[in-house]
């Protein structure tokens, strides 16, 4: 029996969250460390840090790096810092 992985269709990958999730999964499928690769991409602006597997490089280039970084920082603050600041009050 063959296993079929669910993957969002590239035309439905539009939000920063969707793009990051899609690219993350493509990197895992190819055996790359998504954190290292994404940090390299964000710092260097070099899209070759992102695999072309599953069209991930094209998909990540659809959005501005600023929007992707903003998504990451917002998520981190919402899920890690805001709950810690409530403890201090």
C-alpha positions in Angstrom: 0.0 0.0 0.0 1.3 3.5 -0.9 1.1 6.3 1.5 -0.1 9.6 0.1 1.0 12.8 1.9 -1.5 15.7 2.0 0.0 18.9 0.6 -1.7 22.2 0.1 -1.9 23.1 -3.6 0.6 25.9 -4.4 -2.2 28.2 -5.6 -3.8 28.1 -2.2 -0.6 29.0 -0.4 -1.0 32.7 -0.1 -0.6 33.9 3.5 2.8 34.1 5.2 1.7 31.3 7.6 0.8 29.0 4.6 4.0 29.9 2.8 6.2 29.1 5.8 4.4 25.9 6.5 4.6 24.8 2.8 8.3 25.6 2.5 9.1 24.0 5.9 7.5 20.7 4.8 9.3 20.8 1.4 12.6 21.2 3.2 11.9 18.4 5.6 11.0 16.1 2.7 14.4 16.8 1.1 16.2 16.3 4.4 17.2 19.9 5.0 17.2 21.7 8.4 14.4 24.3 7.8 15.6 26.6 10.5 19.1 26.9 9.2 17.9 27.2 5.6 15.3 29.9 6.4 17.7 31.9 8.5 20.2 31.8 5.6 17.5 33.0 3.2 16.3 35.8 5.5 19.8 37.1 6.2 21.2 36.8 2.7 18.2 37.4 0.5 19.5 34.4 -1.5 16.6 32.2 -2.6 18.9 29.3 -3.2 18.7 28.6 0.5 15.2 27.4 -0.2 14.9 24.1 -2.0 13.2 24.0 -5.4 11.6 20.8 -4.4 7.8 21.0 -4.7 8.2 24.5 -6.1 9.0 25.8 -2.6 11.5 28.4 -3.9 9.0 30.0 -6.2 6.3 30.0 -3.5 8.5 31.7 -0.8 9.5 34.4 -3.4 5.8 35.2 -3.9 5.9 37.2 -0.6 8.2 39.9 0.7 10.8 38.6 3.3 9.5 41.4 5.6 6.0 39.8 5.7 7.4 36.4 6.4 9.7 37.7 9.2 6.8 39.7 10.6 4.7 36.5 10.8 7.5 34.7 12.6 8.1 37.4 15.2 4.3 38.0 15.8 3.8 34.3 16.3 6.7 34.1 18.7 5.6 37.0 20.7 2.0 35.9 20.9 2.8 32.3 21.9 5.9 32.9 24.1 6.2 36.4 25.4 2.7 37.5 26.1 1.9 34.6 28.4 5.1 35.3 30.3 4.3 39.0 30.7 1.0 38.0 32.2 2.8 36.1 34.9 4.7 39.2 35.9 1.6 41.3 36.6 
